[in-house]
Amino acid sequence: MRLSEDKVRRIAERIHDELAQQGLLAYREPHGTKPGVGRAARVKAIFDFIVADLQVEEEIDAEVDRVLATYSREIKGTERDILFRKHKEEIARKRGYVL
């Protein structure tokens, strides 16, 4: 994964707190629970979503690497970057994934 779990967790916390601060989150703390338990569950849900999304992108990257490996000659540098991006966009579009 490109980002460490700690960084993803901090991103999830930041997203949660920003949405809550702007009044874009509507929730109720479960009755009889300690304060903050609901927040932790919501942050975990955001964290899981981000991790799943990163895993899908990693799968697409791996597929692009397999496609580039089929080329008859070795591709390096800028040419590889351009072809990688082009194939990644195509594979993502076929999967219905928005980059």
N, C-alpha and C positions, 0 to 999 in steps of 0.2 A: 504494500500500500504506500502511496506517495506521502501521506501524512501519518505521523505517529498517532496512536490512540489518544494520547494526552492532548495533542493539538485538535483532534476531531472533537474531543470532549469539551475543550474550551470554546470551540466554534459553536457547538450545540448549546452550551450554556449562554453564550452571547446572543445567539438567535432567539432563544427562549426569553431572555431578559429584555431584549429590544422589543420583541412582539408584545410582551406583557406591559412594558412601559408605555408603548404607543396605544394600548388598549385593544390590541388585535387578538388577544387570547381571551377566550371566555371559558372559565372552568370553576368548579367548586371543589374545595378540599373535601375528601371523604370524611364523613362524620366520625369523630372519635380517633382520628389519626393525629400523629405529631405534626406540627407545622414543618413544612418543607418536604414531606414525604411525597406529596403530589407533584411538587416541582421536580424532584429527582426522577420520578416516573416519566414526566413529560420530557425532560432533558434526555433521558435514556431512549425514548422513542425517536427523538430527533437524531440522536447519535446513531441509532440503528439504521435509520433511513439514509444518513450520510454514508455510513460504512457500506451499505448495500449498493448505493449508487457508485461509490468508488470501485467496488468489486466488479460491477458491470463494465465500467470503463476499462479496468484492467483486463477483463476478458476480451474486450474489443481490441485493445492494444496487442494482446497475445495473438489474436486472429490476424491482425495486420502484419505482425512479425512473420507468421507462417506464410502469408501471401507473398511478402517480400522475399522470403527465403526460396520461393519457387522461381524467381527470376534467373535467367541463364548466366548472368554476370553479376559480379559483386557491385552493390550500389553503396556509395559513400557520400558523406557530407550533405551539401544542400540538396542534391538530387534525392537522397534518401528521405530527407525531411519533407520535401514536397510530396513525394510519393506516399510517405507514411500518412501525412495529413489527408491527402486525397482519398486513399483507401479507407482511412478511419471514418471520414465523413460518409462515404458510401456504405460501409458496413453499419454504422450507427443509424443511418437513414433506413436501411433494410430492416433493422431490428426495432425501429420506432423509438430510438433513443435520441434525445436532444443533447447535443454537446454544449 
